[in-house]
Amino acid sequence: MRVPAMSRHPARVPRARVALRCRMLAAALGASLFVIASDASAQDAWMGTVLEEEGSAGLGFMVRAESSPYRDGGTRDDFLPLYLYEGERFFLRANEAGMRLWRNDTMGFEGFVERRLEGYPEDELPLSLEGMEVRNTGADLGARFYVKHGASRWDVSVRHDIAGLSHGTEARAAYAYTIEGERWRLQPVALASWRSGDLNDYYYGVSPIDALPDRPSYDAGAGWNATLALYGKYRILQHWSLIGGAYVTRLSSEIRDSPVVDDDLQWGVMAGAAYDFGNGQVRWDEDAAPTYVKVFYGRDTGDGCHLVRIMTLQCVSLNDEDPTDIWGVHVGRPFVSRLNGWPLDIIGYVGVLRHDEKGRQPDGWQLDAYMKGFWYGFPWSHRVTTRVGFGIGVSYAERVPYSEVVTQAARERNTSKLLNYLEPSIDVSLGDLFGNKRWHDVYFGLAVSHRSGIFASSQLLGTVDGGSNYLYAYLEAAF
């Protein structure tokens, strides 16, 4: 049985599945809408510069290509779903979430949790690493201090592995300079990073048990990497921007001397687009903005019902053979009301979900954060308000849900605690339905809680192909 990638290292996926996943990746690149991030090694000075105003959020996508430092690794393509929120106290930056602990006009101090985008996935194992354990994405806990002066910014940060993988530490010092016009912005970045021996050895070392005649054992020590990068943004419409960048990293001698590494330099390029919701219509943190509270209960749909079949009503059955249930609470605040004058609202949600695994494995919590659009322009909405919604965001499970463990093991696929989150729904106003004006903003509806890895296309999501679906009923009220 395959186990979560964050807790163990799954076995290699057969090469026949690699070709299938490549075809699925090509189909997936145009199908997802997600905000800005940069390459993980240079993000300290770059994150958060796309959103124009504090209190805003955005969704976008980015495709990346980068050279692999591993021998026979070639070039790796990656799809990066980008989620971003910049609030007064909290922020979400694609592979990083954190809290502003202190700041003024020129400097600040932040704490964060970050998904480390490093290593190699189980579906693209280089020949030089044949037989070795998969070393994929991990998670770090870190702190950052920054100073801004005019167009310049200095960052100093430190992070440590909290996923129990490398047990390593990394310290980074970065300088960025911003050059901008009315619609465009360029940001060159210089970054130096010190990596501990534990961190380097986890990703680039060779244990004695993995040693071969052409791959001797190697204990990678601590060392310094150096990165030069250039990132840019061009606003093409009021809320839409094109984003991109390129970087090159000089690897330390401790990494370069590894028998599984064959290059001194690692390079990468990236391009994408982002939508900034702005805060000109409704502010998330305004006292006058309503708060939406949703309570729900549901059950998994089993292996036979995927999301498209559920949304097209081809499959609405629940899992009666090996069922697991969910219940939870999501809380939302509006970002945009009547977007461009249309009957369309955009609401941001965060919330918790509890998995009732019926004794098959320990129950677990799940944290969801997503943006959701509601369209209510039906011809009968003046009598009974009816909303069709679709949410997109990120989901982190305390432990991989049992339904995902079972279905992924049956397909010999890996799992991940962090996955993409989708939530289609339909609901009606109970006040309009029963003629009670006080209940006008109370809705009853049906929705799908969907977690997936975007067809194994995203390193951020553990290169997972598959996920889970839960069909649930809910009550939502605005206060």
C-alpha positions in Angstrom: 0.0 0.0 0.0 1.3 3.4 -0.9 1.6 5.9 2.0 1.6 9.7 2.2 4.6 11.3 0.7 5.0 13.7 3.6 5.4 10.8 6.1 7.2 8.1 4.0 8.8 7.7 0.7 6.6 5.8 -1.8 8.0 3.4 -4.3 8.8 4.3 -7.8 5.8 4.5 -10.2 6.2 2.2 -13.3 7.6 3.9 -16.4 4.4 3.1 -18.4 2.6 5.5 -16.1 5.1 8.2 -16.6 4.1 8.6 -20.3 0.4 8.6 -19.3 1.0 11.3 -16.7 2.9 13.4 -19.2 -0.1 13.3 -21.6 -2.4 14.2 -18.7 -0.2 17.1 -17.7 -0.4 18.6 -21.2 -4.2 18.4 -20.9 -4.2 20.0 -17.4 -2.1 23.1 -18.2 -5.0 24.9 -19.7 -7.7 23.7 -17.4 -6.8 25.3 -14.1 -7.1 28.9 -12.8 -4.9 29.8 -9.9 -1.5 34.1 -7.8 2.0 34.9 -7.9 5.1 33.0 -6.6 8.6 32.7 -7.8 11.1 29.9 -7.7 11.5 28.6 -4.2 15.2 29.5 -4.0 14.6 33.2 -4.6 11.1 33.9 -3.3 12.1 35.9 -0.2 12.5 39.1 -2.0 9.7 38.6 -4.5 6.6 37.1 -2.9 3.6 39.4 -2.5 4.7 42.0 -5.1 1.9 41.3 -7.6 -1.1 42.3 -5.5 -1.6 46.1 -5.7 -3.4 46.6 -2.3 -3.3 45.1 1.1 -6.5 43.2 2.0 -6.7 41.8 -1.5 -6.4 38.2 -2.9 -5.7 36.7 -6.3 -5.7 33.6 -8.3 -3.5 32.6 -11.2 -1.2 30.0 -12.7 2.4 29.5 -13.6 4.3 26.9 -15.6 7.9 26.3 -14.8 10.8 24.6 -16.5 14.1 24.0 -14.6 17.2 22.0 -15.1 17.6 19.1 -12.7 20.9 19.1 -10.7 20.8 15.2 -10.8 22.8 13.2 -13.3 20.5 12.1 -16.2 17.8 14.4 -14.7 17.3 16.5 -17.8 14.8 19.3 -17.7 11.7 19.2 -15.5 8.4 20.9 -16.3 6.0 21.8 -13.5 2.6 23.4 -13.1 2.4 25.7 -10.1 -1.1 26.5 -8.7 -0.7 30.0 -7.2 -2.8 31.2 -4.3 -2.2 34.5 -2.6 -3.7 36.7 0.1 -2.0 39.7 1.6 -3.8 40.9 4.8 -2.9 43.1 7.7 -1.8 40.1 9.8 -1.8 37.0 7.6 -0.6 36.1 4.1 -0.9 33.2 1.7 1.8 33.0 -1.0 1.4 29.9 -3.2 3.8 27.6 -1.3 3.9 29.7 1.8 1.5 30.8 4.6 2.4 33.0 7.5 1.8 35.8 10.0 3.2 39.4 10.2 4.6 39.5 13.7 5.8 43.1 13.6 6.3 45.8 10.9 6.4 49.5 10.2 6.8 51.5 7.0 10.4 50.4 6.4 10.9 47.0 8.0 9.1 43.9 9.3 9.3 40.5 10.9 7.3 37.5 9.7 6.8 33.8 10.7 5.8 31.3 8.0 5.4 27.7 7.0 6.7 26.8 3.6 6.4 23.9 1.2 10.0 23.1 0.0 10.0 22.6 -3.8 13.1 20.5 -4.1 14.1 16.9 -4.8 12.8 14.5 -7.4 9.3 13.0 -7.8 8.6 9.3 -7.9 7.2 9.5 -11.5 10.4 11.1 -12.9 13.2 9.2 -11.1 16.6 9.8 -12.9 18.6 6.7 -13.9 21.4 7.9 -11.6 19.1 7.5 -8.6 17.8 4.0 -9.5 17.0 2.0 -6.4 17.3 5.0 -4.0 14.4 6.3 -1.9 12.3 9.1 -3.3 13.2 12.5 -1.9 10.4 14.8 -2.7 8.8 18.0 -1.3 8.9 18.7 2.4 7.8 21.5 4.8 9.8 24.1 6.6 9.0 26.4 9.5 10.8 29.8 9.2 11.2 33.4 10.2 12.0 36.4 8.0 13.3 39.9 8.7 13.2 42.5 5.9 14.1 46.1 5.4 12.8 48.4 2.6 14.3 51.6 1.4 12.9 53.2 -1.7 13.2 50.6 -4.5 15.5 48.4 -2.5 14.7 45.5 -0.2 16.9 43.3 2.0 15.7 40.0 3.3 17.2 37.7 5.9 15.4 34.4 6.7 16.0 31.0 8.3 13.9 27.9 8.0 14.0 24.3 9.4 12.5 21.1 8.3 9.3 20.2 10.2 8.2 17.3 8.1 10.7 14.9 9.6 12.5 14.3 6.3 15.9 16.0 6.1 16.0 17.6 9.6 18.0 20.3 7.8 18.2 24.0 8.2 18.7 26.8 5.6 19.5 30.5 6.0 19.0 33.0 3.2 20.1 36.6 2.6 18.6 38.4 -0.4 18.6 41.8 -2.1 16.0 43.0 -4.6 15.7 46.2 -6.6 12.3 47.2 -8.1 12.1 49.0 -11.4 8.6 49.9 -12.5 6.5 51.9 -14.9 2.7 52.5 -15.1 1.9 49.0 -16.2 5.1 47.0 -15.7 7.5 46.0 -13.0 11.0 44.3 -13.1 12.8 43.0 -10.1 16.4 41.7 -10.2 17.3 39.6 -7.2 20.6 38.4 -5.7 20.4 35.7 -3.1 22.9 33.7 -1.0 21.8 30.6 0.9 23.6 28.5 3.5 22.4 24.9 3.7 23.2 22.6 6.6 24.8 19.2 6.1 21.6 17.4 7.0 19.7 19.3 4.3 22.3 18.7 1.6 22.8 15.1 2.5 19.1 14.3 2.4 18.8 15.6 -1.2 22.2 14.9 -2.6 23.9 12.3 -0.4 24.3 8.6 -1.1 24.0 6.2 1.8 26.3 3.1 2.0 23.3 0.8 1.4 22.6 2.7 -1.9 26.2 2.7 -3.1 27.1 1.1 -6.5 30.4 0.9 -8.4 29.4 4.0 -10.4 27.7 5.6 -7.4 29.9 5.6 -4.3 28.6 6.5 -0.9 28.7 10.3 -0.2 28.0 12.4 2.8 27.2 15.9 1.6 28.3 18.6 4.1 27.1 22.2 4.7 27.7 24.8 1.9 26.6 28.0 0.2 24.5 28.4 -2.9 24.3 31.7 -4.9 21.3 32.7 -7.0 20.7 35.6 -9.5 17.2 36.1 -10.7 15.0 38.5 -12.7 11.2 38.6 -12.2 8.6 40.7 -14.0 5.0 41.6 -14.2 3.0 43.4 -16.9 -0.6 44.5 -16.3 -2.7 43.8 -19.4 -6.1 44.6 -18.0 -7.4 46.3 -14.8 -7.1 43.1 -12.8 -5.1 40.7 -15.1 -1.3 40.6 -15.2 1.2 38.5 -17.0 4.0 37.3 -14.7 7.3 35.5 -15.3 11.0 35.2 -14.5 14.3 33.4 -14.8 17.0 32.4 -12.4 20.4 30.7 -12.3 21.9 29.1 -9.2 25.5 28.2 -8.5 25.5 25.1 -6.4 28.0 24.7 -3.6 31.0 22.3 -3.9 29.4 20.1 -1.3 26.5 19.5 -3.7 28.6 19.5 -6.9 30.9 16.8 -5.6 28.0 14.3 -5.1 28.1 11.3 -7.5 24.5 11.9 -8.4 25.0 15.5 -9.4 26.6 16.4 -12.8 26.3 20.2 -13.2 27.6 23.3 -11.4 24.6 25.4 -12.3 20.9 25.0 -12.1 18.6 27.3 -14.1 14.9 27.9 -14.4 12.3 29.9 -16.3 8.6 30.5 -15.5 5.6 32.3 -17.0 2.0 32.6 -16.1 -0.9 35.0 -15.5 -2.6 36.3 -12.3 -6.0 37.9 -11.5 -6.0 40.4 -8.6 -9.4 40.8 -7.1 -8.4 44.1 -5.5 -10.2 45.7 -2.6 -12.1 48.5 -4.3 -15.5 47.0 -4.0 -15.7 45.1 -0.7 -12.9 44.7 1.8 -12.4 41.4 3.6 -11.7 43.2 6.8 -14.5 45.9 6.6 -16.8 45.8 9.6 -19.8 46.3 7.3 -19.0 43.3 5.2 -21.2 40.3 5.9 -19.8 37.1 7.4 -20.9 33.8 5.9 -21.0 30.7 8.2 -21.5 27.3 6.6 -22.0 24.0 8.5 -22.1 20.7 6.5 -22.2 17.0 6.7 -21.5 14.4 4.0 -20.0 11.1 2.8 -17.4 10.0 0.3 -18.7 9.0 -3.2 -16.3 6.0 -3.6 -13.9 5.2 -6.4 -16.5 5.3 -9.2 -17.6 8.9 -9.1 -15.1 11.5 -10.3 -15.9 15.3 -10.1 -17.0 15.8 -13.7 -19.5 12.9 -13.5 -20.9 14.3 -10.2 -21.3 17.9 -11.6 -23.1 16.6 -14.7 -25.4 14.4 -12.5 -24.1 11.2 -14.1 -23.1 9.9 -10.6 -24.6 11.1 -7.4 -24.3 7.9 -5.4 -22.6 7.6 -2.0 -20.1 5.0 -0.9 -22.1 2.3 0.9 -19.5 -0.5 0.8 -16.6 1.2 2.7 -18.1 4.6 3.7 -16.4 7.5 5.5 -18.1 10.7 6.6 -17.1 14.4 6.9 -18.5 17.3 8.9 -17.2 20.8 9.3 -17.5 24.6 9.4 -16.4 27.1 6.8 -16.4 30.9 7.3 -16.4 33.4 4.4 -16.1 37.1 3.8 -16.8 38.8 0.4 -14.1 40.2 -1.8 -16.2 41.4 -4.7 -20.0 42.0 -4.9 -21.7 42.0 -8.3 -18.5 41.7 -10.3 -18.6 44.1 -13.3 -22.3 44.6 -12.6 -23.1 40.9 -13.1 -25.0 38.7 -10.7 -21.7 37.3 -9.5 -20.1 37.5 -6.0 -16.6 36.4 -5.0 -16.2 35.2 -1.5 -13.1 34.0 0.3 -13.5 31.0 2.8 -11.4 29.3 5.4 -12.5 26.5 7.6 -12.0 23.1 9.2 -13.3 19.7 8.2 -13.3 16.6 10.3 -12.9 13.1 8.7 -14.9 10.4 10.4 -13.0 7.3 9.2 -15.3 4.8 10.9 -12.4 3.0 12.7 -10.5 2.2 9.5 -7.8 4.7 10.5 -7.6 7.5 13.1 -9.9 10.4 12.4 -8.2 13.6 11.2 -8.7 17.3 10.7 -8.5 19.1 7.4 -7.9 22.8 6.7 -9.4 24.4 3.6 -8.8 27.9 2.2 -10.4 28.9 -1.1 -12.0 31.6 -3.2 -15.5 30.9 -4.5 -17.7 32.6 -7.1 -21.5 32.5 -6.8 -23.7 33.2 -9.9 -27.4 34.0 -9.2 -28.8 35.3 -12.5 -31.5 32.7 -13.0 -34.8 34.0 -14.5 -36.6 32.9 -11.3 -34.1 34.4 -8.8 -36.4 37.4 -8.2 -38.7 34.9 -6.5 -36.4 32.3 -5.1 -32.7 33.2 -5.1 -30.7 30.3 -6.5 -26.9 30.3 -6.5 -24.5 28.1 -8.4 -21.0 28.2 -6.9 -17.5 27.1 -7.7 -14.6 27.3 -5.3 -10.9 26.8 -5.9 -8.1 26.8 -3.4 -5.9 24.6 -1.3 -6.5 21.8 1.3 -4.2 20.5 3.9 -5.1 17.3 5.8 -3.7 16.3 9.2 -3.4 12.8 7.8 -4.3 11.6 4.3 -8.0 10.7 4.2 -8.8 7.0 4.2 -10.7 7.2 0.9 -7.5 8.6 -0.8 -5.2 6.1 0.8 -7.4 3.2 -0.5 -8.0 4.5 -4.0 -4.4 5.6 -4.6 -3.0 2.3 -3.2 -5.2 0.4 -5.7 -3.7 2.4 -8.5 -0.2 2.2 -7.1 -0.1 6.0 -6.8 1.4 8.3 -4.1 -0.6 10.5 -1.8 0.0 14.0 -0.2 -1.4 15.8 2.7 -1.5 19.1 0.7 -3.7 19.1 -2.4 -5.7 21.4 -4.6 -9.3 22.0 -3.4 -12.4 22.4 -5.7 -15.9 22.9 -4.4 -18.9 23.1 -6.9 -22.3 23.7 -5.2 -25.9 24.7 -5.8 -28.2 26.2 -3.1 -31.5 28.1 -2.6 -32.6 30.8 -0.2 -34.8 29.2 2.5 -36.3 32.6 3.2 -37.5 32.9 -0.4 -38.6 29.3 -0.4 -40.8 29.6 2.7 -41.8 33.3 2.4 -39.8 34.4 5.4 -37.8 37.6 4.8 -35.7 37.2 7.9 -34.3 34.0 6.4 -33.5 35.5 3.0 -29.7 35.1 3.6 -30.0 31.5 4.8 -29.2 29.0 2.1 -29.6 25.2 1.9 -27.6 23.4 -0.7 -25.5 20.5 -1.9 -21.8 20.6 -2.7 -18.8 18.5 -3.4 -15.6 18.6 -1.4 -12.9 17.6 -3.9 -9.2 17.2 -3.3 -6.8 16.4 -6.1 -3.2 16.8 -7.3 -4.0 18.2 -10.8 -3.1 15.0 -12.7 0.4 14.7 -11.1 1.4 18.0 -12.8 2.4 20.0 -9.7 5.4 19.5 -7.4 3.7 21.8 -4.9 1.0 19.1 -4.5 3.4 16.2 -4.3 3.0 15.2 -8.0 -0.2 13.3 -7.0 -2.5 11.9 -9.6 -5.9 11.4 -8.0 -7.7 12.4 -4.9 -11.2 12.2 -3.2 -14.7 13.4 -3.5 -17.2 13.9 -0.7 -20.9 14.9 -1.4 -22.3 16.9 1.4 -25.4 18.9 2.4 -25.1 22.3 4.1 -26.7 25.3 5.7 -25.1 28.7 5.1 -26.2 32.0 6.7 -24.9 35.6 6.3 -24.5 37.7 9.5 
